[in-house]
């Protein structure tokens, strides 16, 4: 360590960093033995060190000449490793670089990264991305300009070279599982399902039984209709056969001036079910305008959106209502769901195929990554009083935007584990294709809400975070450099604060005894 | 004023811990004069008269601060004064009691930065009372958490169901043998045979069998991994089955011995259950095992293959066997779910009384603030 203490502070730090990041990554803050020993080692051991010092100091690899020059200098004993570090870190090139890494020195890394995503990529930075870049800037001495260049290159590739993600309508991400399902595999599993199909039986809880004998409308199911001719019969049958449809539900169909004369089918159901409301708009209106119209017409305590090509198990409404009736603190009931690549497969068959989501408890950060409640949720109509309606300027991300607004307003989501709905992977769907309006809308939504939802505890400086955690627990929390080297060090510090809080509480009670 | 139990463990596995709660919950209904609510995240399929079972979103090893916030909302809905998790989940303000099963991850140096182990630390810190399932677990808990008040950290040994774990009659054993395909002496091995750091030490048993020139017995593995070790040249069978408790009791009753060479246990239920079925036990003196075996098991070090070979032979000597069986029956009779549940109920009542007296408010107010802070910096995706 003698070697290190004679150097200027910043350089000692760089040197310590070199040692553990390159020489002994598993031994933080291990012994520096190899650093000293390097004097007597061969070119094979010195050369990688030269490369690593270049990467750290200059963010590039050395040329062949440079590599040979420095390696020889060290191996022949003309220069010590500390001299090498000194020379490279103090080179004009390094000074120029460090100037660019001081870009906006008063703005914390997190805020700068978020702003960079926002302005360069046109989307919100995910919480994990912010932490990842912050980690690289702090721990790998990455210049801030490198972050900007990297994002700029990504954007230029998307726009100029069109190397964005490739959209494949036959493959779908199974939400919350990290797995993909493709149409071929799904079909293979479907072919293996033997008749008669035994779908998963509903899981019924006695504790959730609710009364429905007064004539109150509990559920308003809202459907936007446009070019739904292929599905209308199946849809009407599916909704009207819901276990609680006749007793406490209404179906509101907003026909967005569809040219396929679905009304013929609808009217036959209307004769049998007086609780179907049909409204035809005089012009082609968007899906969210239709939903808003439906919500405003709704008389039910709860609202659910029903897509024409999605399917629900017979007890689907009942499962959702019972949660909302049971727990007044719940604002939105959502659920896991089955995936189907066959728009005509029954719920039972799709359940037997068994490809299902595993969506999480909703958090602001995970909702920014994935619209988990999107499929057939049911919500309290009253939340529109606080949160407003769907933003009708969107074509496909209006519900996503709405759920994000709900989270921002502190609304409570409750997941039903029993998958009682089927999501049809529609190859015509436009919501996720790159360079489409749907894709751009999704980006815009994360941009808009990321600005509000990403906590200042993540965006702010290390010092501010430590001060806040220390203040909350009432003692000063110190964090070593080694601890800070972990990407999730703020999480670990919060954990330590909780442990300290627990320790203090027990001392207090012991003192009282 | 209610006890809310998070049945999260039933979603994760149906192993020993689930067995503990399956035994305890119905007895708590009788013991406690407070409503009991059980949150079903999946995997709960038993009838529980007197318990309000409600569904709750399934657990993932992430987003934990938000899981806590939702648990707190449910606790408030039921006006809960005590919360107990079957694993390591926590609410915010509702005081919790924690059943501590073992300190295996801490003792065996697992990676404690993994989210589930971090949650274990959170659960221990959140709880106002800790009930350990053995004295050894309690000792380990106090070693790792010296801030805990020893007086508030109690022990309740797990129990067994004597109506289930009882010696089976000869005809039942014969029928079981026919069904499984066992027609000579067999040893029984229960539970997982491969785990992180191999602390169950199954390999000692199988290595011992491999070194034996003459193998005149078979091996029955109950539960655990479906793939069994190859029997190699011994000519013996190694059979894996999953059994319900009634059949497990028959399997114990017919076995030459239960082989349980574990290097660490929080309790060791199979040992007590086997003894209760007149099944001799070969075990070690590690972790909690001496508390469960008393002097009623053939004890090995857990590190020596020749010693295990010898124990496998000794346990089948008539006099040894008879002695172990008699002592085992007496030893097993000490473990009853009634006394276990009694302790849980006592602690629950104490927490409820302290909660009513406002004893925990200052702590949990601060705690909730810190858990929210943690949620704000949780980027695990």
Contacts between the chains, C-beta under 8 A, distances in Angstrom:
chain1	res1	chain2	res2	distance
A	126	B	379	7.9
A	126	B	381	7.2
A	127	B	378	8.0
A	127	B	379	4.3
A	127	B	381	7.9
A	128	B	379	4.2
A	128	B	380	7.6
A	128	B	381	4.9
A	130	B	379	7.6
A	131	B	379	4.7
A	176	B	60	7.8
A	203	B	55	7.3
A	205	B	40	7.5
A	205	B	53	6.0
A	205	B	54	6.1
A	205	B	55	6.1
A	206	B	53	7.7
A	207	B	52	4.7
A	207	B	53	6.0
A	207	B	54	5.2
A	208	B	54	6.8
A	208	B	55	7.7
A	323	B	55	7.7
A	326	B	54	7.1
A	327	B	73	7.7
A	327	B	74	7.3
A	327	B	77	5.9
A	328	B	77	7.7
A	329	B	73	5.0
A	329	B	76	7.6
A	329	B	77	6.2
A	358	B	58	7.2
A	358	B	60	7.5
A	360	B	57	7.9
A	360	B	60	5.3
A	360	B	62	7.1
A	360	B	63	5.3
A	361	B	57	5.2
A	361	B	60	7.5
A	361	B	63	5.2
A	361	B	66	5.0
A	361	B	67	5.2
A	361	B	70	6.0
A	362	B	66	7.2
A	363	B	63	5.0
A	363	B	65	7.9
A	363	B	66	4.5
A	363	B	375	7.0
A	363	B	378	7.7
A	365	B	378	7.3
A	365	B	379	6.6
A	365	B	381	7.6
A	366	B	63	6.2
A	366	B	381	7.0
A	369	B	381	6.2
A	412	B	70	7.4
A	412	B	73	6.5
A	414	B	57	6.6
A	414	B	70	7.4
A	415	B	57	3.9
A	415	B	58	7.3
A	416	B	55	6.5
A	417	B	41	6.9
A	417	B	42	5.6
A	417	B	55	6.1
A	417	B	57	6.7
A	417	B	58	4.9
A	418	B	55	7.3
A	455	B	376	3.8
A	455	B	377	7.2
A	457	B	373	6.2
A	457	B	376	4.3
A	457	B	377	5.5
A	458	B	376	6.3
A	458	B	377	5.4
A	458	B	379	7.3
A	465	B	377	7.5
A	468	B	373	7.1
A	469	B	370	7.7
A	469	B	373	6.4
A	472	B	366	7.0
A	472	B	369	5.4
A	472	B	370	5.6
A	472	B	373	6.2
A	473	B	366	7.2
A	473	B	370	6.5
A	474	B	366	7.7
A	486	B	113	7.6
A	488	B	113	7.9
A	488	B	377	8.0
A	488	B	379	7.0
A	488	B	380	7.2
A	490	B	377	4.0
A	491	B	374	6.3
A	491	B	377	5.3
A	491	B	378	5.7
A	491	B	379	7.6
A	491	B	380	7.7
A	492	B	113	7.2
A	494	B	370	6.3
A	494	B	373	5.2
A	494	B	374	3.6
A	494	B	377	6.1
A	495	B	118	5.9
A	495	B	121	6.8
A	495	B	122	7.0
A	495	B	374	6.7
A	497	B	370	5.2
A	497	B	373	7.4
A	498	B	122	6.3
A	498	B	125	5.7
A	498	B	367	6.6
A	498	B	370	4.9
A	498	B	371	6.9
A	498	B	374	7.1
A	499	B	121	6.6
A	499	B	125	5.3
A	501	B	125	7.5
A	501	B	363	7.1
A	501	B	366	5.4
A	501	B	367	5.8
A	501	B	370	5.9
A	502	B	124	8.0
A	502	B	125	3.5
A	502	B	126	7.2
A	502	B	147	6.9
A	502	B	363	7.7
A	502	B	367	7.6
A	503	B	147	4.3
A	505	B	362	7.7
A	505	B	363	3.9
A	506	B	147	5.0
A	506	B	148	6.6
A	506	B	149	6.0
A	507	B	147	7.3
A	509	B	149	7.1
A	509	B	359	7.8
A	510	B	149	6.1
